[in-house]
């Protein structure tokens, strides 16, 4: 019998934004895979971890494990919101049972922190992809950008300023649930 692979949305990554289902799945895992910052919390608790980010490398690692090894892939935020889960499903589904455990998305968490609703938010990923920030903001009064890599908040704000939107109100959240970053 093949053990399942859990794709676990771990919220903001510090352990404080886990759901009960997240924690139960992590406890059931023999091996945790994910970005280094998501694994930090679990290394301190004695869990076996592998720091891997690219989907194909994660899949290769999982498929090289004994079928009795229960693996959890830690994904920031939620498994359905600009998540690496999308690329992992087709790489794993034929070989292993894949169980997705949703987490708290950065959008939901951030909106709660700044006391605003999110039902009218326009979602844009500028994390590793290009976007016309000014056009997105011009069409949508409340726009939420995921940033990362070379496209951080400073670059995004500079692009808005350069297009005449320098007075637009901007909220920036990074490492949202980490105490040392608040």
RARA-V219931 format. One record per backbone hydrogen bond with DSSP energy under -0.5 kcal/mol. CO is the residue of the C=O (numbers start at 1). NH is the residue of the N-H. Records with the same first field share a line. If there is no record, write none. Layout:
CO->NH, NH
This chain:
4->6, 71
5->7, 99
6->8, 73
7->9, 101
8->10, 75
10->13
11->77
15->18
17->104
19->23
20->24
21->25
22->26
23->27
24->28
25->29
26->29
30->48
31->72
32->50
33->74
34->52
35->38, 39
36->39, 40
39->42, 43
40->44
42->45, 47
43->46
48->32
50->34, 52
54->58
55->59
56->60
57->61
58->62
59->63
60->64
62->65
66->69
67->3
68->70
69->71
70->30, 31
71->6
72->33, 74
73->8, 75
74->35
75->10
77->11
78->81
80->82
83->86
84->87, 88
85->89
86->90
88->91, 92
89->92, 93
92->95, 96
96->98
97->5, 99
98->100
99->7
100->102
101->9
103->105
105->109
106->110
107->111
108->112
109->113
110->114
111->116
112->115
118->121
121->123
122->144
124->126, 146
126->128, 148
131->133
132->136
133->137
134->138
135->139
136->140
141->143
142->122
143->145
144->124
145->147
146->126
148->128, 151
150->152
151->148
152->156
153->157
154->158
155->159
156->160
157->161
158->162
159->163
160->163, 165
161->164
165->168
175->178
177->179
178->181
179->182
